[in-house]
Structures are given as structure tokens and as C-alpha cells.
Amino acid sequence: MAATRDEPVLGIVLAGGGARGAYEVGVLKALFGLYAEAGRRPPPLVLSGTSSGAINALFLADRANDPVGALADLETLWRSLHVGRVYSGGLGSLWRGRFHGLRNLWSSHFRTRRRPHALLDNSPLRALITEEIGFHFSTHIASGRLRGVAITASSYTTGKSVVFFEASPEVAEWRRARREGRRARLELAHILASSALPLLFPAVRIGNEFFGDGSMRQLAPLSSAVHLGASRLVVVGVHGREEMLPMPSGEPAYPSLAAIGGFVLDSLFMDGIVSDLERLERINTFLAVLGPNPPGLPQHLRPVEAFTAFPETDLRSLVARHENGFPPLTRFFLNRLGAGGGSGLELKSYLLFHGDYCGELIDRGYAETRARARELRALLGLGAAQPPEAVTLVEERTRSR
């Protein structure tokens, strides 16, 4: 049965985070499990993602008629991952003596036949996305099960943050300072652009612009879901609230390249979403003070309730147990960059696309979200909890695969 336009619209915002994107799958597993336990079908969805979050979002959007089954398939995919299905060749090739490639990344005076565009070759990721996502979003938008889907990329050409979206016809494009929303037929290039980590993965050309990872210059990551009509939000990040290194007791060591790289990725994936959540809270407080239907208030300005899910514990603690998931040459190269110590685990935690590690992230996301089930049910309007012996449909579907 098609959804009606009067139903509340649930917006799901998935941050970027490389391999840490597996944590988002655990959160979503708990979310859709609550609907299954209540015997309720999820409302119309708005799915918005960036970087690895864009891959998760589009995977679900492609199967919006069966989100529980889609999520079970997505979990299976993450649990079966290995590094070679996401990237290959780059680090190992550089370390085996092709230093001209590395030098060419920063020297315009050194000439070779073909200049490399990035440290890593992400052609395996291209093949994986082609295999797993059918890009059938328009069908689900027409049925009403999907209100819209959006992914964000950063234009190296214009310096703007660009949200590419497919949505219901009434959703208009938007332009704000240094950011805009463009209606487009989403394709493989959009996902690769959104997940093109700077320097690590090559930029992607769309039209006359080159794009990189959407987390760069993403000033308002929640806004795309609101523009697409979401009336309540579930926002998922991948950086733990307590992931701060202790102050050294003695003379501090100069940060390694790996430590700096991890810090940069942290800034990309989290700073924008945390700031935007604070902005949303201020707007909601302001609207509450004004009261209902104040004169002169712009129509698009409305209160939006949000549930936020971030790791409650330090995800870097999982990396040391699974470092063998890196190919030997890649692990050796990362360690030479300084990723062997505690400060280098940050970088590894984003690059370790390995099923065992990703499986632990999924389990942690699921457990931490289930622990807050009452809060989430309140946002979703699902009422009281079901008996403890109830087995969620999500778990049944996962076990059957």
C-alpha cells in the first residue's frame, strides 16, 4: 500500500567514516527492529548520507520497499568485507619502489608518463557498488515509501558543498552560502565522489566539476534531510564521544603522519555534524519560545526532533585485535607512517575494511542503540516495549542469510 503524504517523514542522516560506517548498520538494525517488534511498517523515509554513509543510505534507498530485508543484506555485506573489495595496489605499489608515483603527488616538476591521482586505487569499490546497488530510487519515490535520497560531495572546482538528490516533485533545489542542493539522477559517479577521501582516493568528474569526499566543507549535514521533508531525524555519527587521547605526562612527541591523518579524518567526519546538531537545538529552543504559529515566521522554519547515535566507547580499541585484516604491505606502510602506536590507531580505524572488525562495530552500534530503545520509541511514536522474548524480524532475516 502506498504511503500517504500526510504521514510523518523519518529522516535518517548517516555521517561519513570509512570502515567505521559499519557502526551505522548496527544502529539502523536496532531502529528497524523496533518497528518490526511493534508490528509497524516504517513511515516514508528520507535518507541522507555522506562518504561511507552515502553508500549505506543508497543501499537502503534502493530497497526502500523492504528496509528490514535491505538492512539484513547490508549487514551481511559489511561482515564479509575485506580490504581488497574497497581499495588495492596504492600503498603496496608505492612501497615496492615506485617512488616516482609518490613524488608526483606533490611535485609538478617531476615528469612521468601518467601522473597518479591518489595514493589508493578504489576500483574495487566501484565494482562492489555496481554489484550491490541497482539505483531504483525513482520507483520507490513514486510509490511513496521513499520521500527522497540525498548524498553530499565537495566540489574541488567551485569550493561548494553540493547535495545531489532524488526526491518527490515538490522538493525544490536550494542555494545557501557555499552550499547547494541539486536535483539529479543519482548514479555510480555520485557515490564515488561522495566517498573520495582527499589524497587517498581519486576525485570524480561530474559534468564540468571534479568532486571529492562530501565531508569536506559540509557546513550543514542535517539540512538536506530537512529540505527533503523530514519531520523527525535519526542522526548517526561514527566518532565516540570519549575518543580523546590523554595529555602526555612528559615531553610530548611530535605527531606522526598517521596521527595527523587520523586527526584530519576526525575533523572531516565529525565537526560539521556536531556543529549542526547544536544549531538545530538552538532553533528548536527559539521556536519553542515563540510559541505556535508566530506571525512573520518563514514557512520552512519548523521544529525538528532528533535522536542522535554516536559510539559510547572508543572504537580505536577494536583496531589492535584486527590489524591482520590489512594486507601485509599496507600494514607495514601504515606503521612506517607512525600508525603503530596509540595515536595512529585513528587512521587505521577508518581504513580497516575487514569483516571481523566491521562485525564488532555493527554489534556495538546495535547494542548501544537497543540500550536507548525507550528514547528511540518515543521519537518514532512506537509506544511501549514488547515482551523480552520477542525476536526481532531483523535478527530472523539476518540469520536466514
Disulfide bonds with the S-S distance in Angstrom:
none
